[in-house]
Amino acid sequence: MPRLRRWAILLSGASAAVMVLRHARGPAGVETPGGIVMGDAAGYDSLSRLLLGSFYRSVAADIAAAAPLGGQILDVGCGPGHLANRLARDHGLEVTGLDLDPTMIERARANAEQAVAADRRPIFVVGGVAALPFPDRSFDQVVSTLSMHHWADATAGLAEMDRVLRPGGRALVWDLRPGVVPLHRHQPDPLDKVAGSPLHLASVTPWHWPWRLTLTQRIELLPGDGDAGTAGT
Ligand SMILES: C[S@@+](CC[C@H](N)C(=O)[O-])C[C@H]1O[C@@H](n2cnc3c(N)ncnc32)[C@H](O)[C@@H]1O
């Protein structure tokens, strides 16, 4: 087996183990009224940079595949901005990242300064998904990775995502599959929250990460205005 591939598999296994251990007693972090924030933003920044690179790469490619040229993307719960920065740098999209945690937003801005040319950098905003500080119909896609199970009111969050989506847009949420974290007592199924929101469920797909394991799922949602997901067509 080529050495690079062996390392990739080892890293994938390590990332899965770290993730499972971190979630064994509930989402790691500090509970706030809007949701659970990570507590150690610097630690999460380094860990996610090291272990989630392949995840962000495949997710970014999936988002970009259906985005209109120069499309406007909102990344909810963007954390240290690794996905948002990749979308802006590698795919030329106009990206806004939003997170409840001001220290995460500081890190996202600092990471963007290192990784993305000045004229392409995402805008990073402090805020919660349940009260998005944006006008109606402002984004072609609203995306979110590994964040939804941290939201205090996911149904309100999904309603806000619906409000800020343009007709023909779509929401894409990647989150843990229910039951994948063995010792986790309260791992909610994100799909339970979709039922009470104006967004329509288009598809749920197991997502290969890490390596060939599928700890996460991709949930595609369409706005409740009756439009089919035609962004980028
Ligand atoms: C596990 S981190 C994921 C960060 C990033 N999306 C990634 O994939 O690396 C979860 C993030 O969700 C944010 N978060 C939690 N509740 C939120 C809410 N109600 N609105 C916006 N962000 C929230 C946290 O502050 C944290 O940065």
Ligand as a Chemical Component Dictionary entry (heavy atoms), coordinates in Angstrom:
data_LIG
# 
_chem_comp.id                   LIG 
_chem_comp.type                 NON-POLYMER 
_chem_comp.pdbx_formal_charge   0 
_chem_comp.three_letter_code    LIG 
# 
loop_
_chem_comp_atom.comp_id 
_chem_comp_atom.atom_id 
_chem_comp_atom.alt_atom_id 
_chem_comp_atom.type_symbol 
_chem_comp_atom.charge 
_chem_comp_atom.model_Cartn_x 
_chem_comp_atom.model_Cartn_y 
_chem_comp_atom.model_Cartn_z 
_chem_comp_atom.pdbx_ordinal 
LIG C1  C1  C 0  -18.346 21.430 15.871 1  
LIG S1  S1  S 1  -18.282 23.119 15.428 2  
LIG C2  C2  C 0  -18.323 23.007 13.652 3  
LIG C3  C3  C 0  -17.634 24.181 13.022 4  
LIG C4  C4  C 0  -17.483 24.121 11.499 5  
LIG N1  N1  N 0  -18.751 24.163 10.813 6  
LIG C5  C5  C 0  -16.717 22.901 11.061 7  
LIG O1  O1  O 0  -17.259 22.071 10.320 8  
LIG O2  O2  O -1 -15.553 22.778 11.457 9  
LIG C6  C6  C 0  -19.933 23.723 15.783 10 
LIG C7  C7  C 0  -20.044 25.236 15.634 11 
LIG O3  O3  O 0  -21.416 25.597 15.698 12 
LIG C8  C8  C 0  -21.494 26.854 16.373 13 
LIG N2  N2  N 0  -22.872 27.055 16.863 14 
LIG C9  C9  C 0  -23.493 26.424 17.876 15 
LIG N3  N3  N 0  -24.750 26.861 17.995 16 
LIG C10 C10 C 0  -24.944 27.795 17.032 17 
LIG C11 C11 C 0  -26.043 28.611 16.661 18 
LIG N4  N4  N 0  -27.207 28.538 17.313 19 
LIG N5  N5  N 0  -25.896 29.449 15.624 20 
LIG C12 C12 C 0  -24.709 29.536 14.958 21 
LIG N6  N6  N 0  -23.631 28.796 15.286 22 
LIG C13 C13 C 0  -23.736 27.919 16.303 23 
LIG C14 C14 C 0  -20.451 26.736 17.469 24 
LIG O4  O4  O 0  -20.062 27.975 17.998 25 
LIG C15 C15 C 0  -19.326 26.011 16.723 26 
LIG O5  O5  O 0  -18.423 26.921 16.164 27 
# 
loop_
_chem_comp_bond.comp_id 
_chem_comp_bond.atom_id_1 
_chem_comp_bond.atom_id_2 
_chem_comp_bond.value_order 
_chem_comp_bond.pdbx_ordinal 
LIG C1  S1  SING 1  
LIG S1  C2  SING 2  
LIG S1  C6  SING 3  
LIG C2  C3  SING 4  
LIG C3  C4  SING 5  
LIG C4  N1  SING 6  
LIG C4  C5  SING 7  
LIG C5  O1  DOUB 8  
LIG C5  O2  SING 9  
LIG C6  C7  SING 10 
LIG C7  O3  SING 11 
LIG C7  C15 SING 12 
LIG O3  C8  SING 13 
LIG C8  N2  SING 14 
LIG C8  C14 SING 15 
LIG N2  C9  SING 16 
LIG N2  C13 SING 17 
LIG C9  N3  DOUB 18 
LIG N3  C10 SING 19 
LIG C10 C11 SING 20 
LIG C10 C13 DOUB 21 
LIG C11 N4  SING 22 
LIG C11 N5  DOUB 23 
LIG N5  C12 SING 24 
LIG C12 N6  DOUB 25 
LIG N6  C13 SING 26 
LIG C14 O4  SING 27 
LIG C14 C15 SING 28 
LIG C15 O5  SING 29 
# 
